[in-house]
Amino acid sequence: MSKNGPVVLFFDIETLPLKTFIWQPGTQYVGHKNLLPSHSMWGLICIQYAVNDGPVKVLRYDKHGGTAGMIEAFDKLVAKSDIVLGKNSDRFDIKMLNSMRALLDIPPIVGWEKYTEDLEKQMRRYFRLPSQSLDYISKQLGVGGKVSMEMSDWIAISNYRELTDLKDSGLDTKAINIVSKHLFKENTKDIRILGKAALEKMCHYGAKDTEDTRILWNYLKSHFDPKFNVAKWKEEKHGCKHCGNTNIKKNGIRVAGKTRYQQFYCNDCGMYAGRSPISKKGVLGQIG
């Protein structure tokens, strides 16, 4: 925790594609028995993150100990954070990381979904847009949209990673060249050049997604009802749930079921501060 406010960890992950046997291209069902044994589970390429308004940083498989090393480094950041925030992260990123932890025998972060926040869930709850994609929203708000990536970039990274694994396994250069021409139909030099370039591009792609997620969240959060109550974090019974400050004003009574609520807006951040249940004696409870 920070004395100035909650620690928000913005993040995004990029993963490798699976490899499969199919009879022909086209829309079809592909069962798990069609997956190549060496690519029957997604691999982690990189994790991008930023803490509060700090710079976006990248954990990548070739510099931070592979999938296990990246997750272990990221988990240390999660442990220091009050809010972990992504785009479509509840449905994709968090479940993907949980799965990799289980398969790699990495200790879980039990209950971390209680302090995660998902930009896409909030967007879908409060807005109706032609598209909920980060690319579309980013462009509409003048942030520029996503960095363009092609499937060929993921393939280049996958091939380069396999080539590196072969080298790490102890194969000599001659053997690696033979395997490379057989499996990838390319020489090792070209695979390395294409793979390194695609990896750098992928890290930039993920970093831009993380930065856009942060920009959009900060711009739109006044429209959302956040999961994390900053007032409770600051131990303020009657404070704004967005900023925690107590400079709030009453804004009408709302009745839900048998409970009457006093609604508030914040004079400091200009956001909906939350509502407080009113007891039969007229006492205001914790703003939530």
C-alpha positions, 0 to 999 in steps of 0.5 A: 500500500501507498500512503498517498493512495492505493497501488494500482497495477495495470497489466496485460499478457501475450501468449503463444498460439497452439499448434494442431493437425487439421485436414484442411483450412476452414471453420471446424471443430478441433479437439484436444487430440488434434493438438501437437504434444509440444504445443498442447498448452499456451506459452507466455510471451510477455507480461506488460505492467505499470504501477499507478502513473509510472512507466510501462515495463515488460517481463519477457520470456527470453530475459526473465526466466521463461513462463515460470520466471515471468509469473513469479516476478509478476506475482511479487508485483501483485502482492504489493498492489491493492488493485490489479487492473486489465482489459478483459482480464477477468475472463482471459489474463487472470484465468490464463495465469491461474492455469499456468501456475497450476501446470507449472506448480507455482503457488496460487494467489488465492482470492486475487479476483477480489481485488482485480478490476476489469475495464471491459466489464465496466465498459459493457455494464455502463456503455453500449458501443459499436465495438468493445475492442480496445482498438476501437475505444482507443481510436474513438477517444483519440489514443491511437488504437492498437499496434498492428500485429499479424498472425505471422508475428506470433508464428515467427516468435513461436519458431524462434522460441523453438529454435532457442529451446533446441539450442538450450537442449544441447544440440550443435549448430549442424543438427539445429540447421537440419531440424530448422530446415525440416520443421520450419522450411527456413534457415536458422539465421532467418528464423532468428532475425524474424523472431527477434523482430517480431518479439520486439514488436510484440512487447511494444504491442502489449505495452501500448495495450497496457498504456491505453488501458490505463488512459481509458480507465482514468478517463472513464472511471467517473462513470463506473462503480469501482469494486475497490472502495478507497474510503474503506481502504483509508478507513473513512466511513463517510468518504468518496469510494473513488478517491477516499476524501471526505469532502462530499455532498449529499445528492438525494435519497434512493430507496432499494427494497426496504433500505433507504440510502443517502447518495453522495457526490465528491467535491474533490474528484467530481465523481459519484462518491457512493451511497450510505444506508440510513438506519431507522434512527437516521444514522448513516452507515458506511458509504459503499 
